[in-house]
């Protein structure tokens, strides 16, 4: 599969896509988990070096591994750090547990509603076949109302409607 085919949603390239990225607060929490994992690795390596009486040069292994993990996290954040991608044909959601239908065509969406789930604001896209897509707005680096307007605009255009 070539690069362009991977980035397409229903035959539309990403050049025409509206992308909503992960909120900085959520990204910081994820990076905090990664840094805690790296700290545990360095601690375990340091203890192993002390207990096994190894040369301190062996501590370079977890340090180099830490650098590799942080570079990999940066690359994933840069290339795959979006949560919602919308095109004129449809949408795709990633990084959301319990999203339901992760992608669909706008023509398959019956309506969009805002509600709360566990006291968090979400946008629910209800599909004609009974499935739903639940998008927690707090995960997005965009204002709640702006995201709702963007979804409404894409939904209207997807159904062939224009604003008056």
C-alpha positions as CSV (number, residue, x, y, z in Angstrom):
1,X,0.0,0.0,0.0
2,X,1.6,3.3,-1.0
3,X,1.7,6.4,1.2
4,X,-1.2,8.2,-0.5
5,X,-3.5,5.2,-0.2
6,X,-2.9,5.0,3.5
7,X,-3.8,8.7,4.0
8,X,-7.0,8.5,2.0
9,X,-10.4,8.3,3.5
10,X,-12.9,7.1,1.0
11,X,-10.9,8.1,-1.9
12,X,-10.2,11.7,-0.8
13,X,-6.6,12.7,-0.1
14,X,-5.6,14.4,3.2
15,X,-5.0,17.7,1.3
16,X,-8.8,18.3,1.6
17,X,-9.1,17.0,5.2
18,X,-9.9,19.0,8.3
19,X,-7.7,17.6,11.1
20,X,-8.3,18.0,14.8
21,X,-5.3,17.1,16.9
22,X,-4.9,15.7,20.4
23,X,-5.3,18.3,23.1
24,X,-1.9,19.4,24.7
25,X,-3.1,18.4,28.2
26,X,-3.9,14.8,27.0
27,X,-0.5,14.6,25.1
28,X,1.3,15.8,28.3
29,X,-0.4,13.0,30.3
30,X,0.6,10.4,27.7
31,X,4.2,11.7,27.7
32,X,4.2,11.6,31.5
33,X,3.3,7.9,31.4
34,X,6.2,7.3,28.9
35,X,8.6,9.2,31.1
36,X,7.6,7.3,34.2
37,X,8.2,4.0,32.2
38,X,11.6,5.3,31.1
39,X,12.5,6.3,34.7
40,X,11.6,2.8,36.0
41,X,13.8,1.3,33.3
42,X,16.8,3.5,34.2
43,X,16.3,2.7,37.9
44,X,16.1,-1.1,37.3
45,X,19.2,-0.8,35.1
46,X,21.1,1.1,37.8
47,X,20.1,-1.4,40.5
48,X,21.2,-4.3,38.2
49,X,24.5,-2.7,37.6
50,X,25.1,-2.1,41.3
51,X,23.9,-5.6,42.4
52,X,25.7,-7.5,39.6
53,X,28.8,-5.3,39.9
54,X,28.8,-4.4,36.2
55,X,30.7,-1.6,34.6
56,X,28.8,1.7,34.5
57,X,29.1,1.7,30.7
58,X,26.1,-0.6,30.7
59,X,24.0,2.3,31.9
60,X,24.4,3.7,28.3
61,X,22.0,1.0,27.1
62,X,18.8,2.3,28.9
63,X,19.9,5.9,28.2
64,X,20.1,5.2,24.5
65,X,16.9,3.3,24.7
66,X,15.3,6.4,26.4
67,X,16.5,8.6,23.6
68,X,15.0,6.2,21.0
69,X,11.7,6.0,22.8
70,X,11.4,9.8,23.0
71,X,12.3,10.2,19.3
72,X,9.7,7.6,18.5
73,X,7.1,9.4,20.6
74,X,7.9,12.7,18.9
75,X,7.5,11.0,15.5
76,X,4.2,9.4,16.4
77,X,2.9,12.7,17.8
78,X,4.0,14.5,14.7
79,X,2.5,12.1,12.1
80,X,-0.3,10.4,14.0
81,X,-1.2,13.0,16.6
82,X,-4.6,13.7,15.2
83,X,-7.8,12.4,16.7
84,X,-10.5,13.3,14.1
85,X,-10.0,13.7,10.4
86,X,-12.9,14.9,8.3
87,X,-13.1,15.1,4.5
88,X,-15.9,16.0,2.2
89,X,-16.7,12.3,1.9
90,X,-16.5,11.1,5.5
91,X,-14.6,11.0,8.8
92,X,-12.1,8.9,10.7
93,X,-11.4,8.8,14.5
94,X,-8.4,7.4,16.2
95,X,-6.9,7.2,19.7
96,X,-10.3,7.1,21.3
97,X,-11.3,4.0,23.3
98,X,-14.9,3.1,22.9
99,X,-15.4,5.3,19.9
100,X,-17.8,2.9,18.3
101,X,-17.7,3.2,14.5
102,X,-14.2,4.7,13.9
103,X,-15.0,5.9,10.4
104,X,-18.0,6.4,8.1
105,X,-19.2,8.3,5.1
106,X,-21.2,11.5,5.8
107,X,-24.1,10.0,3.7
108,X,-24.3,7.2,6.3
109,X,-24.7,9.7,9.2
110,X,-28.2,10.3,10.3
111,X,-27.5,13.1,12.7
112,X,-25.0,14.5,15.2
113,X,-25.9,15.3,18.8
114,X,-23.9,16.7,21.8
115,X,-24.3,15.1,25.1
116,X,-22.2,14.1,28.2
117,X,-20.7,10.8,29.1
118,X,-19.3,10.4,32.6
119,X,-19.6,14.2,33.0
120,X,-17.4,14.8,29.8
121,X,-18.8,16.6,26.7
122,X,-19.0,14.4,23.6
123,X,-20.3,14.6,20.1
124,X,-22.2,11.5,19.0
125,X,-22.6,10.8,15.3
126,X,-25.6,8.4,14.8
127,X,-25.4,6.3,11.7
128,X,-28.3,5.0,9.7
129,X,-27.5,1.4,10.5
130,X,-27.8,2.0,14.3
131,X,-24.1,2.3,15.1
132,X,-22.7,5.4,16.7
133,X,-19.4,7.3,16.8
134,X,-18.6,9.0,20.2
135,X,-16.0,11.7,20.1
136,X,-14.9,13.2,23.5
137,X,-14.4,16.9,22.8
138,X,-12.0,17.4,25.7
139,X,-9.4,15.2,23.8
140,X,-9.3,17.7,21.0
141,X,-7.1,20.8,20.7
142,X,-10.1,22.9,19.6
143,X,-13.0,24.8,21.2
144,X,-16.1,22.7,21.8
145,X,-18.4,25.0,19.8
146,X,-15.9,25.3,16.9
147,X,-15.7,21.5,16.7
148,X,-19.5,21.1,16.7
149,X,-19.8,23.8,13.9
150,X,-17.1,22.0,11.9
151,X,-18.9,18.7,12.2
152,X,-22.2,20.3,11.2
153,X,-20.6,21.9,8.2
154,X,-19.1,18.7,7.0
155,X,-22.3,16.8,7.7
156,X,-24.4,19.3,5.7
157,X,-21.9,19.3,2.8
158,X,-21.8,15.5,2.9
159,X,-25.6,15.4,2.5
160,X,-25.4,17.9,-0.4
161,X,-26.8,20.8,1.6
162,X,-25.6,24.4,1.5
163,X,-25.8,27.2,4.0
164,X,-28.3,29.9,3.2
